[in-house]
Amino acid sequence: MVEISAYDRLKCKIFNGAFAGMVGVTCTFPLDLVKTRMQNQNKALSGGKPQYRNVFHCFGTIFRNEGIRGLYRGVGVNLALINPEKAIKLVVNDELRRHFMVKSGKKNLSIKHEVLAGAGAGACQIVITTPMELLKIQLQLASQIPGNKTSATSIARKLLQEKGIKGLYKGTVCTALRDVSFSVVYFPMVAKGIEAFHRPDDDRFTKFLKTLLVACVAGAAASGMVTPFDVIKTRLQTVTPGIQSTQYTGIVDAFSKITKSEGVGALYKGVVPRMSVIAPLFAIAQSVYFIGVAQSLFGVPNIY
């Protein structure tokens, strides 16, 4: 068996994580935009009525009014930052799992160690996720205001000028609650699913399909569970004037105002498109990550 250096292993994992994120986002971004619009409907922009009746109406309205480019509004900043974000998330989980395997001397980790590895991955990624999602949300919602030609650069510059670096990290606590909670559900489900369904004689394509299915189910379950955090985070991170009629001072204030004025069900607005985004996004990203594109590019043997 060929010995792989720690540097080569880490280099390949980082590349695979970044590449996996790009592929996943490119495939699922229009659904993510629909999810954001559904979660933050402004009745003031539509005569006091909800702007979108359902997912299909929202998708059709955006496509009809803004075209195919409208469905990918904000994808640039997402693609730019998804590389480090997914690389951090997937690699940290992988390396923490590897650490616990070496420490315990067991190939199959306990649920406790799987949860700790997932929590560590979710906590580390928010340094990239928070500003990425804040900028993405402004761009996804901005086109609802006639004549708005804002860009990620102009939004970032304005926030830095007015509020400093803290301006780009609005909603960090809620982002952490969402991403850590997601990761402690998602990663253990994927790990245990792979343990249950992968067989030693499976070829590479079979392993890819099984990983795709397991990650899809895990992504749907985890994303559905943490949707309330995502709704509150979206509201807190909507900083562009004219998009949101109600202002929120924090998580508790947002929770109170949303449930009082819109009902508890509002915390699950956009749950269907969110699950429809996250399930294939993580299924694609997780599977592409384990395919190991970097190994072929760099001439390194299998690292997983």
C-alpha distance (Angstrom), angle and dihedral (degrees) to the residues before:
residue distance angle dihedral
M1 . . .
V2 3.82 . .
E3 3.81 114.3 .
I4 3.81 112.8 -128.4
S5 3.79 119.7 -152.7
A6 3.80 119.5 -123.1
Y7 3.82 88.7 -118.4
D8 3.83 93.7 54.4
R9 3.80 92.2 45.6
L10 3.81 93.1 50.1
K11 3.82 92.6 43.3
C12 3.79 91.6 53.5
K13 3.79 94.0 46.0
I14 3.81 92.6 50.4
F15 3.80 91.4 49.1
N16 3.81 92.1 46.3
G17 3.81 91.7 48.8
A18 3.82 93.0 49.8
F19 3.81 93.2 45.8
A20 3.81 91.4 46.5
G21 3.80 90.8 52.9
M22 3.81 93.0 51.2
V23 3.80 93.1 50.2
G24 3.82 92.7 46.5
V25 3.82 95.5 48.3
T26 3.81 94.0 46.5
C27 3.80 90.3 54.3
T28 3.81 98.6 44.8
F29 3.83 107.8 28.9
P30 3.85 98.1 104.8
L31 3.82 89.9 58.3
D32 3.79 89.9 49.0
L33 3.81 89.8 54.3
V34 3.82 90.5 50.1
K35 3.81 89.0 50.3
T36 3.81 92.0 53.2
R37 3.81 92.9 47.9
M38 3.82 91.4 48.7
Q39 3.81 92.4 50.1
N40 3.80 94.6 49.6
Q41 3.79 107.3 38.1
N42 3.79 113.3 164.1
K43 3.81 110.2 -150.2
A44 3.81 89.8 -168.2
L45 3.80 88.2 69.6
S46 3.80 93.0 53.6
G47 3.80 106.3 41.5
G48 3.79 97.0 -88.7
K49 3.81 95.0 -53.8
P50 3.82 128.4 105.8
Q51 3.79 110.2 -86.3
Y52 3.80 93.6 -138.7
R53 3.81 128.2 35.7
N54 3.79 95.9 -161.6
V55 3.80 143.5 -25.7
F56 3.79 94.7 -74.2
H57 3.79 93.4 47.4
C58 3.81 90.1 49.0
F59 3.82 92.8 49.2
G60 3.81 92.4 46.6
T61 3.81 93.6 46.6
I62 3.80 92.8 51.4
F63 3.79 92.6 46.3
R64 3.81 92.7 46.7
N65 3.81 95.6 46.8
E66 3.80 102.0 32.8
G67 3.80 105.7 20.7
I68 3.80 127.7 -140.7
R69 3.81 90.4 -45.9
G70 3.80 88.9 59.4
L71 3.81 90.4 58.7
Y72 3.80 89.1 56.6
R73 3.81 97.3 43.1
G74 3.81 107.2 139.6
V75 3.80 94.6 16.9
G76 3.81 91.9 119.0
V77 3.79 95.8 65.1
N78 3.79 89.7 41.6
L79 3.80 93.0 53.3
A80 3.80 91.2 45.6
L81 3.80 93.9 52.8
I82 3.80 101.0 30.1
N83 3.81 89.9 76.4
P84 3.82 95.8 67.0
E85 3.82 92.2 31.7
K86 3.81 96.8 56.6
A87 3.80 92.1 35.7
I88 3.83 89.9 55.7
K89 3.81 93.9 44.4
L90 3.80 97.8 47.2
V91 3.80 97.8 36.0
V92 3.82 96.5 46.0
N93 3.80 90.9 50.2
D94 3.80 90.7 47.0
E95 3.80 94.7 47.7
L96 3.82 93.5 45.1
R97 3.80 89.6 50.7
R98 3.80 89.1 49.6
H99 3.82 90.1 50.2
F100 3.81 91.7 51.4
M101 3.82 90.9 46.8
V102 3.82 91.4 54.0
K103 3.80 91.5 44.0
S104 3.81 94.9 48.9
G105 3.80 96.4 34.8
K106 3.81 89.6 -132.9
K107 3.80 128.9 117.5
N108 3.80 93.7 -151.6
L109 3.79 111.8 57.8
S110 3.78 127.5 -143.9
I111 3.81 119.0 -108.5
K112 3.82 88.4 -107.4
H113 3.81 92.3 59.2
E114 3.81 92.4 42.6
V115 3.82 89.6 53.1
L116 3.82 92.4 47.4
A117 3.80 91.2 50.2
G118 3.80 91.1 48.8
A119 3.81 92.7 47.1
G120 3.81 90.7 50.5
A121 3.80 91.2 51.7
G122 3.80 92.9 48.3
A123 3.81 92.8 48.0
C124 3.81 94.4 49.2
Q125 3.80 96.4 50.0
I126 3.83 97.2 59.0
V127 3.81 91.8 80.3
I128 3.82 85.6 72.1
T129 3.81 101.4 23.8
T130 3.82 97.4 58.6
P131 3.84 99.2 58.3
M132 3.81 91.3 35.1
E133 3.80 93.3 56.0
L134 3.81 94.3 40.5
L135 3.82 91.2 56.3
K136 3.80 93.1 40.7
I137 3.81 92.5 52.0
Q138 3.83 92.7 52.1
L139 3.80 90.8 51.7
Q140 3.81 93.9 44.8
L141 3.81 91.5 52.4
A142 3.82 101.0 34.1
S143 3.81 96.8 80.5
Q144 3.83 89.5 64.9
I145 3.82 86.8 75.5
P146 3.83 111.5 73.8
G147 3.80 113.2 -115.9
N148 3.81 95.1 11.9
K149 3.83 107.4 145.3
T150 3.78 98.7 168.9
S151 3.81 122.6 152.7
A152 3.80 135.0 -159.0
T153 3.81 90.0 -108.9
S154 3.81 94.0 52.9
I155 3.82 92.4 46.3
A156 3.81 92.3 49.2
R157 3.80 92.3 46.2
K158 3.80 92.5 49.8
L159 3.81 93.2 48.3
L160 3.81 92.0 48.2
Q161 3.80 91.8 48.9
E162 3.81 94.8 47.4
K163 3.81 103.2 34.4
G164 3.78 107.6 9.3
I165 3.80 123.2 -133.2
K166 3.84 89.0 -32.1
G167 3.79 88.0 68.7
L168 3.80 90.7 67.5
Y169 3.79 91.1 49.8
K170 3.79 99.4 55.4
G171 3.79 108.7 140.0
T172 3.81 94.7 24.3
V173 3.81 94.9 138.8
C174 3.79 93.1 50.4
T175 3.82 90.3 45.0
A176 3.80 88.5 53.3
L177 3.81 92.0 48.6
R178 3.80 90.2 51.1
D179 3.81 98.5 43.0
V180 3.81 98.7 41.0
S181 3.82 90.8 46.6
F182 3.79 90.3 47.5
S183 3.81 93.2 48.9
V184 3.82 96.0 48.8
V185 3.81 88.0 56.7
Y186 3.80 101.1 35.3
F187 3.80 103.7 46.3
P188 3.83 97.6 46.1
M189 3.82 89.7 47.6
V190 3.81 90.9 51.7
A191 3.80 93.3 45.8
K192 3.79 94.4 48.5
G193 3.80 91.5 42.6
I194 3.79 91.3 53.5
E195 3.81 90.1 47.8
A196 3.81 90.0 52.2
F197 3.81 100.3 44.0
H198 3.80 108.0 28.2
R199 3.80 114.8 92.2
P200 3.84 127.0 -161.1
D201 3.84 91.1 -121.3
D202 3.84 94.7 49.8
D203 3.79 113.1 122.0
R204 3.80 121.2 -131.5
F205 3.82 94.8 -95.3
T206 3.81 92.7 49.7
K207 3.80 90.6 50.6
F208 3.81 89.2 49.3
L209 3.83 92.2 52.9
K210 3.81 93.1 46.0
T211 3.81 91.7 48.6
L212 3.82 89.3 47.9
L213 3.82 91.9 53.4
V214 3.81 95.6 43.5
A215 3.82 93.0 47.7
C216 3.80 91.4 46.6
V217 3.82 92.5 54.9
A218 3.82 92.5 43.2
G219 3.81 92.2 47.6
A220 3.80 92.8 50.3
A221 3.81 93.3 48.1
A222 3.81 95.7 45.5
S223 3.81 95.1 44.1
G224 3.80 92.5 49.4
M225 3.79 91.5 51.8
V226 3.82 95.2 52.3
T227 3.83 98.0 41.2
P228 3.86 93.7 110.8
F229 3.81 89.3 60.3
D230 3.80 89.4 48.3
V231 3.83 92.8 51.0
I232 3.81 92.3 49.8
K233 3.81 91.2 44.8
T234 3.82 91.1 51.8
R235 3.81 91.3 51.3
L236 3.82 92.8 46.9
Q237 3.80 92.5 48.1
T238 3.81 95.6 49.5
V239 3.81 99.2 103.5
T240 3.83 102.1 150.9
P241 3.85 109.0 110.3
G242 3.81 117.1 -114.6
I243 3.80 97.1 24.1
Q244 3.78 99.8 86.5
S245 3.81 123.0 38.6
T246 3.84 95.8 -165.8
Q247 3.80 120.5 61.3
Y248 3.80 123.1 -151.7
T249 3.81 129.6 -155.2
G250 3.79 97.8 -161.9
I251 3.80 148.1 -32.0
V252 3.82 96.4 -65.8
D253 3.81 92.3 45.1
A254 3.81 91.6 48.6
F255 3.80 92.4 47.5
S256 3.80 91.5 49.6
K257 3.81 96.2 46.6
I258 3.82 95.0 43.4
T259 3.82 94.9 49.4
K260 3.82 93.5 43.3
S261 3.80 97.5 47.7
E262 3.80 101.4 30.5
G263 3.80 105.7 20.1
V264 3.80 131.6 -115.3
G265 3.81 89.9 -71.8
A266 3.81 89.0 69.0
L267 3.81 88.4 72.3
Y268 3.80 86.5 68.3
K269 3.80 96.7 48.5
G270 3.77 109.1 138.3
V271 3.81 93.1 14.4
V272 3.83 92.6 134.6
P273 3.82 96.2 50.8
R274 3.82 89.8 40.4
M275 3.80 91.6 54.8
S276 3.82 88.4 42.4
V277 3.81 88.9 54.2
I278 3.80 101.3 41.1
A279 3.81 97.7 42.2
P280 3.83 96.1 58.9
L281 3.82 92.9 31.3
F282 3.79 93.4 59.0
A283 3.79 93.2 34.6
I284 3.81 89.9 56.0
A285 3.81 94.3 39.8
Q286 3.82 94.7 46.5
S287 3.81 92.9 46.5
V288 3.81 94.7 44.9
Y289 3.82 88.3 47.6
F290 3.80 91.2 56.1
I291 3.81 94.2 42.8
G292 3.80 85.3 70.9
V293 3.81 106.0 -141.4
A294 3.81 89.5 175.1
Q295 3.80 92.6 60.2
S296 3.81 90.9 61.5
L297 3.81 93.1 43.6
F298 3.81 95.7 48.0
G299 3.80 97.6 33.4
V300 3.80 93.5 -118.8
P301 3.84 122.8 147.6
N302 3.81 121.4 -117.3
I303 3.82 109.3 -56.3
Y304 3.81 99.2 -170.7
